[in-house]
Amino acid sequence: MWTSTARPARGSEITACRHDDLVGRLRAAGLAAIADLGLVGLDDGGPDADPAVITGYKKPKGKKLPAAKKLVNQLIAAERAVCEHAFAHFKNWRVLTKLRLDVKWATRLVRALLVLYQHQIAQ
C-alpha cells in the first residue's frame, strides 16, 4: 500500500503519483503496483512493456467490455480488496477527518497509521 506525500491543495491521484514519480520509483526498486481505474495511463510504457502500474480496463463508450477484460478486472479487484479494506479502516478511525496540521506532519501521520494498521492485521 502506498500513500503520496500530503499536499495543501486538492488534487487527483494520478497527479500525485506523477509528482512523486511513482512509476520511476517502482521501476528502480523492481516492483509493480496494482491500481484502480483512476490511474489508467500513468504507466504509458506501451502494450508490450513490463508495466510498473497495473490497472483494469475501462468500458468503451457505448460498447460492452469483452468477457476476458471483465475477468481481468475481477482479478485485479480481488487483489486490490486488501488495500481498500485498509483505507476503509483509516476512514473508520476518523483520525484524518479534521486534520489541521502542516502537510509534512500529515504525511508522517498517515505513514505511522499505515504501520499501525499493518501491525494490527499481522496479529
ROGUDREN-819474 format. One line per field, with one value per residue (C-alpha): x, y, z; residue in one letter. Coordinates in pm, whole numbers, always signed. Layout:
residues N
x: [X | ...]
y: [Y | ...]
z: [Z | ...]
type: [a | ...]
This chain:
residues 123
x: [+0 | +137 | +39 | +152 | +307 | +35 | -18 | -202 | -439 | -678 | -560 | -621 | -447 | -278 | -134 | +6 | +160 | +321 | +450 | +606 | +741 | +572 | +645 | +1015 | +1042 | +866 | +1090 | +1405 | +1301 | +1200 | +840 | +494 | +165 | -199 | -414 | -772 | -908 | -819 | -457 | -514 | -246 | +0 | +244 | +247 | +521 | +326 | +127 | +433 | +628 | +669 | +420 | +505 | +140 | -127 | -483 | -804 | -992 | -1249 | -1564 | -1556 | -1824 | -2138 | -1990 | -1969 | -1650 | -1539 | -1563 | -1184 | -1137 | -1417 | -1235 | -911 | -1098 | -1238 | -893 | -744 | -1033 | -977 | -611 | -693 | -950 | -684 | -581 | -941 | -1010 | -709 | -836 | -1181 | -1022 | -846 | -1182 | -1341 | -1072 | -1169 | -822 | -781 | -1125 | -1048 | -674 | -524 | -150 | +136 | +137 | +472 | +320 | +10 | +229 | +413 | +83 | -60 | +258 | +250 | -115 | -20 | +244 | -8 | -263 | -10 | +86 | -282 | -356 | -35 | -164]
y: [+0 | +340 | +687 | +1001 | +1297 | +1520 | +1846 | +2161 | +2161 | +1901 | +1705 | +1383 | +1056 | +1042 | +1392 | +1294 | +979 | +1177 | +1441 | +1172 | +980 | +659 | +475 | +564 | +458 | +128 | +53 | +144 | -96 | -370 | -359 | -320 | -193 | -277 | +36 | +143 | +290 | +641 | +566 | +438 | +595 | +657 | +396 | +457 | +207 | +59 | -264 | -494 | -318 | -458 | -236 | -84 | +11 | -245 | -120 | -271 | -188 | +87 | +12 | +182 | +446 | +288 | -63 | -361 | -476 | -816 | -1114 | -1156 | -794 | -830 | -1130 | -930 | -651 | -905 | -1050 | -704 | -606 | -918 | -826 | -462 | -556 | -572 | -209 | -97 | -252 | -69 | +267 | +185 | +131 | +467 | +629 | +443 | +569 | +925 | +1049 | +1234 | +1396 | +1726 | +1729 | +2077 | +2024 | +2124 | +1888 | +1733 | +1621 | +1491 | +1273 | +1135 | +1071 | +876 | +668 | +597 | +491 | +260 | +93 | +57 | -93 | -343 | -438 | -483 | -716 | -915 | -1027]
z: [+0 | -99 | +14 | -160 | +13 | +157 | -29 | +77 | -220 | -352 | -650 | -832 | -752 | -1089 | -1041 | -700 | -849 | -1129 | -887 | -664 | -969 | -856 | -1182 | -1168 | -806 | -872 | -1170 | -973 | -695 | -941 | -815 | -962 | -822 | -881 | -905 | -970 | -1292 | -1176 | -1266 | -1620 | -1838 | -1556 | -1688 | -2063 | -2139 | -2431 | -2459 | -2469 | -2195 | -1846 | -1658 | -1323 | -1259 | -1348 | -1393 | -1518 | -1833 | -1876 | -2070 | -2410 | -2453 | -2598 | -2604 | -2372 | -2212 | -2352 | -2116 | -2097 | -1989 | -1732 | -1588 | -1569 | -1386 | -1137 | -1068 | -1016 | -787 | -575 | -526 | -450 | -185 | +89 | +32 | +2 | +343 | +487 | +357 | +496 | +838 | +810 | +747 | +1040 | +1274 | +1173 | +1263 | +935 | +904 | +1076 | +1048 | +1084 | +1055 | +834 | +536 | +631 | +962 | +788 | +566 | +869 | +1047 | +753 | +726 | +1102 | +1075 | +790 | +1011 | +1295 | +1059 | +921 | +1278 | +1367 | +1075 | +1136 | +1477]
type: [m | w | t | s | t | a | r | p | a | r | g | s | e | i | t | a | c | r | h | d | d | l | v | g | r | l | r | a | a | g | l | a | a | i | a | d | l | g | l | v | g | l | d | d | g | g | p | d | a | d | p | a | v | i | t | g | y | k | k | p | k | g | k | k | l | p | a | a | k | k | l | v | n | q | l | i | a | a | e | r | a | v | c | e | h | a | f | a | h | f | k | n | w | r | v | l | t | k | l | r | l | d | v | k | w | a | t | r | l | v | r | a | l | l | v | l | y | q | h | q | i | a | q]
